Amino acid sequence: MLKVALQRLVMMPFLLLGIITVAFFLTQVTKGDPLAALIGERQMNNPVVVAAAKERWGLDRPLAERYLVYVGNLARGDMGTSFRTRQPVATDLAQRLPATLELVIAAVLVGGSVGTVLGLVAAKMKDRATDTAIRIFALVGSSVPMFWLGLIALFIFFATLGWSPGPGRLDTRSLPPPFVTGFFTIDALIAGDGAKLRDALAHLVLPALMLGWTVVGIVARLVRASLIEVLTQDYILVARAKGAGEVRVLLIHALRNALMPTLTILGFTFAYLITGAVLTETIFAWPGIGSYAVEAARTLDHPAIIGVTIVGGAAFLITNLVTDIAYVFADPRLRDRR
């Protein structure tokens, strides 16, 4: 398995180049003219303004030349300039990525831990009322549309009960803590600002729970199915025959092996949510990568679209690599496989 991880590490630059190439050419063949977003519809009939804008943004060059220039700039860390914000795309992404990571990490931690516990209970109570209730809860969590769930949660916990603060990462009257990691919770903790830490955590809880609910459903069903299969294996019967307690059998012998497929799903879910938490970020006014991608697509901001695609592709590649390494620690037998 380590050999497979090493092979993936070697292939990552080539796979990422393929992702960049596909994203670049797809943005060039889509309908719509980014000049309309750059100079406005009224100026599109002015050939002087159009020519100047094309020259300014390099849109007057042949497609192949634009691609080679972009890849060359990218190799130096230059992802281009956003048509919409007029800032370097790398700067925009660096400002927004920590917000998304903070939200996604919290959601995956909540969803993974709660889903594992529910899956464990459901497997232990197979075909009983508790098992049925957990399966229904998991199905609902995986099926309810996020836009509906988020709006209902805001209406109940913010507008009606007042238990949760409003959208955003902090209160509108608060300034962000001094930048260290970009995670407001960690930066507030480093700065020793308890009030800002509580504010950041309060704003994080509701969107993380809503985003994590979908993860709970997926993990709970997968852990249940894996545990039911594992509990029928011979080594589980041997452990019970030797007098091992049921808690030890479940947590030590069975759960560790049942979590192998769950690692794959959690890794895939984490990578997907980096750019896929669009609805959650929009509903809760969370200034992350997802909302940035929506605005980029709406305005045909090609450099920003490609930049987001690169981040998403890199997230999937890195997560797959980390998952392969996690397999080795979860199952030491894989260390000896070639």
Buried (B, 14 or more C-beta within 10 A) or exposed (E): BBEBBEEBBEEBEEBBBEBBEEBBEEBEEEEEEBBBBBBEEEBBEEEEBBEBBBEEBEBEBEEEEBBEBBEEEBEEEBBBBBBBBEEBBBEBBEBBBBBBBBBBBBBBBBBBBBBBBBBBBBBBBEEEEBBEBBBEBBEEBBEBEBEEBBBEBBEEBBEEEEEBBEBBBBBEEBEEBEEEBBBBBBBBBBEEBEEBBEBBBBBBBBBBBBBBBBBBBBBBBBBBBBBBBBBEEEEBEEBBEEEBEEEEBBEEBBBEBBBBBBBBBBBBBBBBBBBBBBBBBBBBBBBBBBBBBBBBBEBBBBBBBBBBBBBBBBBBBBBBBBBBBBBBEBBEEBEEEE
